[in-house]
Amino acid sequence: LPKQALDSTKIFHPELCKGKVCLITGGSNGGMLKEIARAFIRHGATAVGLLARNAEKLNKVTQEL
């Protein structure tokens, strides 16, 4: 997909998550859940919590974000 198609700020209000705390479970493999976390951050979330059973993989994902 073109990068423009992935820019959720062109579809949703840029401050959609402003002041919100977002929680994602199972985010250690990256992929779709990592991109959802990235969108929450992009849309102004105060905090994004990622939960997973594998701390090593989860740390890698959080560093990328």
Secondary structure, DSSP 8 states (H G I E B T S, - for coil): --HHHH-GGGTS-TTTTBT-EEEEES-TT-HHHHHHHHHHHHTTBSEEEEE-S-HHHHHHHHHH-
